[in-house]
Amino acid sequence: MSLRVAWGKVPYKEARERAVQAVPAGERLVQSEVALPGWKLAKPWRWRRPRVLVGRRLPGDRWEGAKRAVWSVYWGIEAVLEPIPDLFGRRRRGKPLKGGWGSLAGGLATALWPRVPTTDALPVLQRTDRRLHVSYVQQGRRRGELGAVEPGWSVAAEQVAWVRHRTDIDADTFEFGFTDGSWVRVELPSQHAVYFAECFPRVEAGRP
């Protein structure tokens, strides 16, 4: 579980409810979950990352400088400590992305790393009766309150070939595979995430 989630309260339920505003007319929402980049999923080059919620602000966003510096230290510590078990052969977790940034999985991966100039954003995965969407819910940098909603990346539901729950990594880790043969690791930090995964064909860890 990431330090962002473990040390900061994330309003999962409220974000899911607010993200409903982004569901396109004519589509029916089936399940949704707040989503974060999976374990070891690298941040894409800046030009690949979607720029979202441009010009949107919430009270306290200008206070962010010191807070971001603190989070940078936390993320740095996490990046150093998490690989240590692998060095002793305790876990073999594999790579977090197959197929490259131009693949279907790469599209989902980049959608989980939005560029937000003036505020923060929570990516929400939404499974409708037609598509898999990523929508963004504005989150204030100071108090964490939620604001505007913006739609982002999406793909036809039938192009999601499988989902597997990587409990060998941790309880929050899932991998999404696509019909082009690509797949990506995603963190769904909610105790109800298993119900979201059940909306897609499932395979066991280690396959395919």
DAKAMO-V750176 format. One record per run of one state. SS is the DSSP state (~ for helix, > for strand, _ for the rest). FROM is the first residue (numbers start at 0). LEN is the number of residues. If there is no record, write none. Layout:
# DAKAMO-V750176
SS_FROM_LEN + SS_FROM_LEN
This chain:
# DAKAMO-V750176
__0_2 + ~_2_4 + __6_5 + ~_11_11 + __22_6 + >_28_6 + __34_1 + >_35_2 + __37_8 + ~_45_3 + __48_2 + >_50_1 + __51_9 + ~_60_22 + __82_1 + ~_83_4 + __87_9 + >_96_2 + __98_5 + ~_103_8 + __111_3 + >_114_1 + __115_4 + >_119_9 + __128_2 + >_130_9 + __139_6 + >_145_11 + ~_156_3 + >_159_6 + __165_7 + >_172_6 + __178_4 + >_182_5 + __187_5 + ~_192_5 + __197_4 + >_201_1 + __202_6
